[in-house]
Amino acid sequence: MNDIKIALKKLVDKFEKDYVYYKDANKYNENNCRLEFIDEFFKILGWDISNEQCKSPQYREVITENYQAETGRPDYTMTLNGIQKFHVEAKKPSVEVEKHSKSSIQARSYGWNSNLRISVLTNFEYLIIYDTSIPPKEGDDSNVAAIKIYNYKEYVNNIKEIYELISKESVYNGTFEFILDTYGLQVYDKGLQLPVDEYFLNSINRWRLSIGNLLYKTRGYEIEIINDYVQEFINQIIFLRICEDRRLPTYHKLKEILEEKEFIKEMDKLFREADKKYNSRLFRDENILFDLNNDVIRNTIEELYYPKSPYAFNFIQPNILGEIYELFLAEQLVIQDGQVVLQKKDKSLHRDVVTTPLEIVKYIVNRVLEECCRNKKPSEILKLRIADIACGSGIFLIEVYDWIIKYITEWYIKNDIKHLMSIGNGNYKLSFDEKKEILEKCIWGIDIDVHAVEVAKFNLILKLLESETEPSLRDKQKILPDLGNNIRYGNSLIDFGKISYSKLTQLDKNEIVPFDWENINNGELFDVILGNPPYVSTEDMINLLNKKEVKAYKSKYNTSKGQFDKYFIFVERAIEKVKANGIIGCIIPNKFSKIKSGESLREMLSKNEYVEEYIDFGSLQLFKYRNKTIYSSILILKKARQREFKFIEVDNISKWFSNLESKKVKVESSVLGNLPWALVANKDDMSLVKKMYRNSVKMGKEVELFNGIQTSAERPPIYWFSDKEILEESELYFKIKKKDKQYIIEKNILKKYFKPVLKKEKNLGSYDIFDTNKFIIFPYNHEGKLYDLNTMETEYPNTLRYLMDNYLELEPKQIGGKRRDVPLATEETWYQYGRDQALTAFNNKVKLIVGVLSKKAMYLYDDNDFVIASGGTAGYCAISEKEKSNYQLEFIQAYLTHPFAEKLLSIIGSDFENDFYSRGTNILERFPLKNINFNDEYQIKLYNDIVTNVKRIHEINKSLKSNLSKASRQVLLDEKKYLVNNAEALVTDIYNL
């Protein structure tokens, strides 16, 4: 930082020395200011302004505009490996940017329309950083949305803060995003923030509702037809506005037509001319809206122009428009109470409403295409067939198309530059006809949402027109391709061979939308399939989908055994539909690699050795869900046997994407199997994993595993109470206080209940002393049968009275309640637990209580028959000895507490935020347990020593619960510490670790 300060002070002193000269508008211009001061300033902040690294155009750190001419674009765009992060707008020093509202609105508009977090405005004398999630409005003064304002004399003293905000290092290591969250929230109320995607979506939704209600009330169309017409019209006017701002050929501007007396007639003429010119089928139909209310159309069009909107359509990139349309596609118009309203589509069609981060899209596309295009000529590239079989708005396809255009352009620059068109400043481009050919030959997509298909086609057409101008298209007629053959409507998972088509009703066909693969790419297989398939659980599929469709999934796919997720079968389908040596790239939840339901998918991938690269993002949240967490991974597959694959662990997205840091390792494919994938990007740890699996048996074969009880009445807790709620105790009952009332609870219906609530209760290790101060009402007999009402009335009348007093909280949904889900509940059994699991598991059974979601080993030895709270991915589960097994519980406790076991659990357990990982029954069941040779004297001795040590630890813990002198207690504690360490050393020895 000291070197940076020295360089910056030198630059500031230079400006100070001739300040008067630089402020003279007639003597000093913007071009000179950029070259002498602004370029140098950002170089000091680490930015490669002049691309001295010679990166390809798509990966330049800084994109600069012409220094001597006004281009209508920001002067600098700072990127993270080609992904825009912020713009810088430069002015000459004579422009008082700290007061000049026009300059501030310009800088903010660039950033807002590009959907960026900030924009920078500078004349070097001042540096202003704006929050560009706040829409710029006419009349805003220069201070609106300003996060920070620095005078040049303050640069050196504030360099640390400036560096954190806008340096290259900050952007590339992820500090940038964190710092912006902090500064933005300090200055502005979040209510002011409305990024362009949300703002535009709000506009589109207003138009949808006003036009939809107009069509419904004046024409009485069915809602499906209304949805079609409304989307078509919105696409049309957005297309025309984009053409205007990009200066592409149009018969008239929409805004000009608003002033015409015969407004509707001119609109109709404009649309017909657009159809004739572009021939994209976008304007192919008669527009029935032109027979309707002029005001609705007029108001809609006015909202596309300043000052009613801040949109600059030449800045709204195709990927941003794709993100907006992803949100658009999540809702549809429906009729409620005689009105057209918007309603979310069910999640069987769509993943929850979030878009795939651009970094992920770019990585997958680049990773896959770089491999399959390596050393290929343009003529060979045109033979590639690339598809997204759940394409949505086309985000992946847009990136594929852009990547191919840039690859071919670069190829010609190196091999035949005369083939390209020069566009000034040393830049070149492919001809429009060549870009059109790439689109028609290489890009393919399928989606089960008919409106998504239209959006994907629309976005690809806009991408085709990118960088085109009115002169480049002037002499062309029927400019655009019809992408109806490339982007198809249908269910890519169900074709006519995977379902009994003749047995489907018309309603079935409309709901399932079977897809004929002969209708895409001439029925041939693809070279590449990529994308982000929908994530839909078995439960949601059963509840939301046609039963025949779900049946087909279960019967026709190998990865749909038992519980499964829809993305499992998308991966399987992609493998079916790529050629030999074809490549698949997708982002999917990482839980498939660990959970039991992913076993079939893991087996298919490992048996065929398809995995070429696997990137695990652990507990990082890539998607901006509001009330949901998704733990993600990137899976790169090749339809050919791979002897090894690359495994990468990512804990910082920016560092990973900028190639600054990631944990990676090459792994032999033989390591993978149907068991949870034990992968870690460290050679030593990977070696440890191999040792632990070598000569092992699944733990579930040698021990009993079971979850705790689930009452489904925990908020507030009804069935259990702690000693703090006990007012009085007798031989037969407790008197307790609940909800300011007093109740009698019979002791014979109670069991001791292990459910840590306080922090000190939760932070337990395997050999810690523990107890419980809680009791639970357990209305079941020794055989796990519910006490009937008669038994409750005669033997436990006080407890029944208490339960009756809480009837509203306990009444199952199945008999009319609102809160508790209790399968098979009846009016006679309303007080039963939510689930009937583990009801006999706590009868005189010694067990280890397992903390399912814990940061350290917690396997507590319990011989007091404590009932435990339910596990799964939280709470607790238990381990007990299995009949006829040689493994005693004391050995299991020592083994699982060993640091190496913890290391393996951290690798194969499902990741959760804050570095937690799961060790529930699904994981423990398949955890490798040393296959001890009980006929080998040496192994038997080690085993017996471990068991003896642990038994002595349990005896010491019982002694430590009693009143002891300090000396006696310390002697026992020292012995216990020795025994714990010795047990660990013995486990290390017996496992040869």
C-alpha positions, 0 to 999 in steps of 0.5 A, a space after each residue: 500500500 505504501 508504493 501505491 500511496 507514493 505513486 498516487 501522491 506524485 500524480 496528485 502533486 502534478 495536478 496540484 502544480 498546474 491546477 489553474 491550467 487544467 481547469 481551463 476548458 479552452 486549454 485542457 480537454 477530456 482526452 488529455 485528462 484521461 491520458 495524463 491522470 485518469 488512466 494513471 489513477 486506475 493503473 495505480 489501482 491495479 487495472 490493466 488499462 491498455 491490455 498489456 497482458 494481451 488478453 482476448 477482447 472478451 476477457 480484457 480487464 478494462 474496455 475503453 472507448 474512443 478518447 477523442 470522440 463521443 461514442 454514447 458509451 461509458 469511457 471505461 468498463 472495468 471487468 472481472 474476466 470479461 464480466 462487467 463490474 462497474 463503469 467509469 465516466 470521465 470528464 475534463 477538469 473544467 466540468 464541475 462534476 460535483 455539481 453537474 447533474 447531467 454528468 451524474 445522471 449520465 454516469 448513473 444511467 450507464 450503470 443502472 441500465 447495465 444492471 451494475 452495482 456502482 458507477 464512477 464519475 471523475 474529472 480527476 479533481 473529484 471522484 464520485 461513486 454512485 449506487 446504480 441500483 437506484 434508478 436515475 430520474 429527471 431532476 435528480 441533483 448530483 448528490 443523489 445516490 452518491 456513496 462516496 465523493 472524494 476531492 483529489 486532495 483527499 485521495 492519498 489519505 483515503 486510498 485504503 477506502 478507495 482501494 477497497 471500493 474500486 481496485 482490481 484486487 478488490 474486484 478479483 478477490 471478492 472484497 468488492 461485493 462485500 464492501 459495496 453491501 456495507 457502504 450502500 446500506 449505510 447511506 441509503 434506505 433499501 426502499 430506494 433501490 430498484 435495479 433495472 431488472 426489477 424495474 423493467 419487470 414491474 413495467 412489463 407486469 403493468 403492461 401485461 395486466 392492463 392489456 390482459 384485462 382489456 382483451 378479456 373484457 372487450 373480447 372475452 378470450 380464453 386466458 391462454 390466448 390472452 397470455 399469447 397475445 400479450 407476450 407477443 405484443 410486449 416482445 414487439 414493442 421492446 424489439 422496436 425500442 431496442 432497434 431505435 436505441 441501437 440505431 437499427 433500421 425502423 420505418 418510424 420511431 414508436 414515440 413519433 407515432 404517438 404524435 400522429 392523429 391516426 395513431 393506430 393506423 400508423 402503428 399497424 403500418 410500422 409493424 407491417 414494415 418491421 415484418 417485411 424488413 426483419 422477417 423474424 415471424 415476430 410481427 407475422 400475425 394480425 395485431 388484434 390490439 390495434 382494434 382496441 383502446 388506443 390509450 392502453 397502447 399509448 400509455 404502454 409505449 410512453 413508458 418506454 421513453 424518458 422521462 417516464 422511464 430511465 431505460 437506455 436500450 443500447 445498454 441493456 445487454 442480452 443476458 440482462 434481458 434474459 434475466 428479466 424474462 426469466 422472472 417474467 416467465 415465472 408468472 402468468 395471467 389468470 382470471 380471478 373474480 372477473 379480473 385478469 391477475 398475475 399468478 406464479 406458475 407451478 415449479 414443475 415447469 420452472 425452477 424457483 425464480 432466480 437466474 443463473 449467475 453470469 460467472 457460472 454461465 460463462 465458465 460452463 460455456 467456455 469450459 465446454 466449448 474450449 475443449 470441443 472447438 480447440 484447433 477447429 477452423 470456422 468451417 468445422 465449427 459450423 458443423 457443431 450442434 449445441 443444445 440446452 434441453 431446458 433452455 428457459 429464456 436462453 441465457 446459456 444459448 446466448 452465451 454459446 452464440 457469443 462465444 462462437 462468434 468471438 472464437 471465429 472472429 479471433 480465428 480470422 484475425 490470426 489467419 485471414 483478417 481480410 475476411 472480417 469487416 473493420 469497425 474502427 479502432 483496430 476492431 473487426 467483426 464477422 459479417 451479419 450473414 455469417 453470424 446468422 449462419 452460426 445461429 441457424 446451424 449451431 444453436 438449439 434449444 427445447 423448453 416445456 414452457 411455450 412462452 419460454 420458447 418465444 423468449 429464447 428465440 427473441 433473445 437470440 435474435 437480439 443477440 444476432 443484431 448486436 453490433 449491427 448498425 443501420 448502414 450494415 443492414 440498410 440493403 438487406 431485406 428479410 433480415 432475421 432467421 425464423 428460429 422455429 426449427 432451432 428452439 422447440 416447444 416440448 418436454 425434452 424428458 418425455 418422447 413418444 418412446 418413453 410413454 404410452 402415447 396412444 393411452 393419453 387423453 388430449 388433456 394428458 398430451 397438453 399437460 405432458 407435451 411429449 416431444 418428438 426428437 426427430 423435429 430437432 437437429 434432424 433427429 441427430 445427436 448433439 455434440 454438446 448439451 449444457 444448461 441449468 435444468 429444473 430442480 424438482 423433488 419427487 414430492 413436488 412432481 407427484 403433487 404438481 405433475 400429471 400422474 402418467 408423466 411421473 410414472 414415465 419418469 420412474 419407469 423409463 429412467 435409471 436415475 429415478 429409483 425411489 426418491 429422486 429429483 428432476 435434475 437427475 433425469 435431465 443429466 441422464 437424458 443429456 447423456 442419451 442425447 449427445 454423441 460418443 465423445 460428446 460433452 455435457 456441462 450443467 450446474 446442479 445441486 451438489 447433494 446428488 453426490 452425497 445423499 441416498 437418493 443420488 445413488 443411481 445417478 452416482 452409479 451411472 456416472 462412475 460405472 461409465 467413468 463419464 466425469 471429466 470435471 466436478 466443481 463443488 461450491 460447498 455452502 456458498 450461495 450462488 443463487 439469490 433465493 429469498 427463503 431458500 438455500 441451494 448448495 451448488 456444483 458444476 458437473 462436466 461430463 464426457 461420453 467416453 471413459 475418463 481415467 481421471 477427472 479434475 475436482 475443484 473446491 470453491 469457497 470464493 466465487 470471485 477468486 475462482 472466476 478470476 483464476 486467482 485461487 481454487 483448490 484443485 486436484 486430479 483424481 482417479 475415476 476409480 475413486 467414484 462409485 455409488 457411495 457418497 463421493 468422498 472428494 477433497 481438493 488436497 492430495 494428502 486428504 485424498 490419500 487418507 480417504 482412500 485408506 479409510 475406504 480400503 478394506 472397509 464395510 458399510 457401518 450400517 451393516 454392523 450397527 443399528 441407526 435410527 432417528 429421534 422422535 418427531 412430534 410436529 408440535 415444537 413451536 411452541 413446544 407442547 409435548 415437552 417441558 423443562 425443570 424450569 417449568 416444574 412448580 411441584 413434584 410428587 411421587 406420581 406427578 409433576 405440576 408444571 406451568 405452561 402459558 400462565 396456566 398450571 397443569 398436572 402431568 402423570 410421571 408414568 407417561 413421561 420419559 427423559 428427553 434429550 433436546 439441547 436448547 441453550 448454547 452450553 447444552 449444544 456445544 458437547 463433544 463425544 466424551 463430555 459429561 451430559 444430562 437432560 433437564 427435560 421430560 416429554 409426554 410419551 403417549 405410547 406403550 412399550 410396543 409403540 402403540 398409541 394409548 387410546 382415549 379410554 386409557 388416557 382418560 382412566 390412567 392419565 386424565 390430567 395429561 389428557 386435560 393438558 393436551 385438550 387445552 392445547 387442542 388447536 395447536 395439536 389438531 392434525 391438518 388431516 382432520 381439519 387443523 391448520 398447523 400439524 401434519 400427521 399422516 393417518 391421524 383420525 379424530 380418535 388419535 388427534 394427540 399422536 406424534 407427527 411421525 411414528 418413527 423410533 417409538 420403540 427404539 428407546 426401550 432399554 437400549 444403550 446408544 450413542 446420541 449423534 449430533 447430526 449438524 455439528 462442527 465437532 464429533 458428538 457421539 454421546 454414550 447414553 445408558 439412561 434411555 433418553 428419548 432424543 429429538 428428531 434428526 435428518 439434517 438437524 437435531 439428533 440421531 442414534 447408534 446402537 449395537 446390532 445383534 450378532 455384530 462383533 463391533 461394540 458401541 465403545 469402539 464405534 464411539 472411539 472410531 467416529 470421534 477420531 479426527 480422521 473420521 471427522 475429516 471424512 465426514 466433513 468431505 462426504 456429509 452434506 454442506 451447510 452454511 457456516 461450515 456445518 456438515 451433516 452426519 445423519 443416518 443416511 451418511 452414517 449408514 454408508 460410512 466406511 468401518 474398518 473390516 477388523 479381522 477378529 481372528 488376528 491377535 494383533 488387531 484383537 488386542 488393539 480393538 480390546 484396548 480401545 473398548 477398555 479405554 472407552 469403558 473406563 472413560 464412561 466410569 470416570 464421567 459417572 464419578 465426575 458427576 458426584 461431589 469430589 474433592 478438587 484433588 480427586 477430580 483433577 486425578 480423574 480428569 487427567 486420567 480421562 484426558 490420557 485415555 481419550 488420547 490413547 484411544 485415538 492413537 489406538 484407532 490410528 494404529 488399527 487403521 494403519 493411518 
